[in-house]
Amino acid sequence: MRRHFDLAVRGFFLETDVKFYIGSIHDFFVFSPSWEDELRNVFLLQNGMKFIDVGAHIGKYTIRAARMVGSSGRVVAVEPDKDNFEFLLKNIKVNALRNCIALNVAAGSTDGEIPLFFGPNSAEHSVKQNFGKGFRRVPLKALDNILTENRIGNVDLIKVDVEGAEYEVVKGLEKTLTNKKPTVVIEVLVRDKDKVVKYMKGLGYKEKILNTYSSYKGGLIHYSFTAQP
């Protein structure tokens, strides 16, 4: 039944505070302003800022952030799944945004290639967990290298939601975190929280828990990390 709903809504065009196309019924809920509403006050970007969206999916945060930072700002959206990426591009285009750099790669600690395992829905594809639904090999890039190649200097805010690969992503950001000191908002699985927090503290960051979902995916936590003076 779920599959029939997904096929029926694929490519639907909707409009709330922004315009967007969706690939499944789950995408509709993800794109809703009420999804992760508790994070709304974290993404208060201003004109001219630079925002990195790691695990951009179909653009929930990319689109809204791009409107906030304006023509003098910049958004880098990283999404490894081919289908999600196509909708991400559509959503950037339909909102007439010219300040976005969208990249169809997985973020990690090194450059290379990695299998992306298909998840139960389009927002849960993972390079860490095999759901038995198949996979596709995708390019892997360290974010430090991505930012250098795209001539992104200062970075103000980074959002990371990569289904269990958060530790590898922040390791691939070490130069940026050390030199640019952006705020980082990360969704971390409970099983990985200690090593992620320890790593960020080692770079001079202080953590703040934004919320906790104890029964979802074995437990997950949204953290905000800010660099200390």
N, C-alpha and C positions, 0 to 999 in steps of 0.2 A: 504493500500500500504506500509506504514512504517513497519508494522509487517512482511510483506513478505520479505522486504529488511533485516530486523533484523534476520529472520530465515535463510536467504541465506548466511549471513556473519558470523553467529555464529560459533566460533571456528576457524575462519580464522587466519592464522599465517602471520605476517608482520614483516618487518625489516626496521628501520630508523637508528637512532643513537643507538638504542637498539632493541632487539627482543621482540615481544609481540603477544599474542593471544587476540582476541576481542570477545565480546559477542553480539554486536549490531553495527549498523552503527554509532551511537552516540559515542560509545567507540573509534572508529577509530579517530574521530575528537578530542576527549579528549586526546588521547595518542599522538597526533601530537605535535611536538616541538613548533608549532605556537599557540597552545591553551594556553591562559593566558601568552602570550609571554612577557607581561609587568612585569611579576613576575620573569623572568629568572635570573636577577641579584641578586635576593633575596636569591636564593638557591646556593650560592657559597660555598659549603662545602669543607673541606680539609681532608686529610688523618688522620684517627684516631678520627674524630668527631663522636658525637652521635646525631641522627636525629629521631624525633618522627613524624610519619605521621598519623594524626587522621582524619579518613574519607578517607582511602587510595584508595577506589574504586578498580580498577584492577591494580594499581601500577604505574601510570604515574610518581609520585614523588619518590615513594619507590625505583623503579628500578634505576633511574638516581642517586639518593642520595647514594644508596648502592655502586655504582661504584665509586663515588667521595670519600667516606670515607674509602674505601679499607678494607683489611682484619683486620686491627687493629681498625676499627671503628664499629659502630653498628647502625642498623636501626630497629625501632619498628613500625610495620604497623598495624593499628587498623581499621577493616572493619566489620560492623555488618551484611551486607547482604550475605547470603549463596552463591548465584550465583556469585556475584562480588568476594567473597573470593576465590572461586575455581579458577577463572581466575587470581587472584592475586598470588596464589600459583604456577600456571602454569608459570606465567611470571617471578617469582623468580627463578624457576627451569630452564627454558629455557635459562636464562642469567647466569646460573651457579653461583648464589650468595649464599654465605654461612655465610653472616654477617647480615641476616634479621631474626627478630622474628615477625611472622605474627599471629595475634589474631582475631578470629571471634567473636567479642563482640562489643557492643556499648559503647562509652565513656560517662560518666555522672558525677554527683556530689557525687553519692553514689553507692554501690553495690546492685544488685538485678536483676530484669527482667523488660523488657519494650516492648511494641508493636512497631515494625518497619513497618511503612506504606509504601506501594509500590508507587513510584512516577511515573511521566509521562515517565521517562527514568531511566536507571540504576544508573545515577549519582545524582538523586533527591529523593531517598528514605529518609524518615524522621521519627524521633520519635516525632516530634512536629506537623506535619500537616497530616490530613487524606484526601487523594485524592480520596477516594471512590473506590480504586482498590484492596482492601484487605490488609492484614497485616500478619506478622509473629512475634511471641514473641521471643525475643533474650536476651542473658545475658547482663547485664549492670554492668560496672566496673568504679570506679574512677581511673583516670590515676596515681595518686600518689600510689595507691595500685598495679597497673600493673607494674610500674617501680620498686617498692620494691620487688615484687614477682620474677621479672626477673633479679634482681640484677644489674639494670642500675644505675650507680652512677651519674656522671656529665652528663648533657644534654646541647647540644649547640644550637639546633634549633628545634622548634616545629611548625608544620603546622596543622591548624585546619580548616576543611571544612565539617561541619556537618548539613547543611540545617536547621538552626534555633536553634540548641541546643548549640551554642557556649558558652553562659553564664554558662550553667550547666557544660560544659567541663572544662572551666577555674577554676570554683569553685572546681572541683575535682582534680585540679593541684596545689592547694594553697601551699602545702609544697614544691613542686618542684620549683615553681615560686619564693617563698620566699628564699629558701636555695641555689638553683642552678643558678637562674637568667638567664635562657636561653632566647634567642630571640624568639618571638612568632609571626607567620604570621597567621592572621585569616581572613576568609571571613565572614563578618557580615551583616545580613539583616538590612536595614536602621531602621526598627521598633525597633531593639534591640541594636542599636549602643550606646545609652546613658548609659545603664546599664553595657554593656561590658567595655566601656572606663572607666567609673567610678570605676568599680571593679579593673581593671588593674592599674589605677592610685593609688588606695588605697594600692596596693602592691609595689608601687614605680616604676612603669613603665611609660614611655613616649610614646605616640602614634605618628605614622606617616602614613598619608594616601598614599597608593600606587596607587590606582585607584578607580574610582566610576563608577558603571553601573546604571544609573538613571532609566532606563526603564525595567530592568530585575528583575523578582521576586519581583516587587514592590520597587526595588532599593536595591543595595548591595554595600558594600565597602570592599576593601582589606586593612587591617591595618598591619603595622609592629610595634610591641611593644618591646622596649628595656629597660632593667633595668637601673635605674640611680644610679650613685655612691653614 
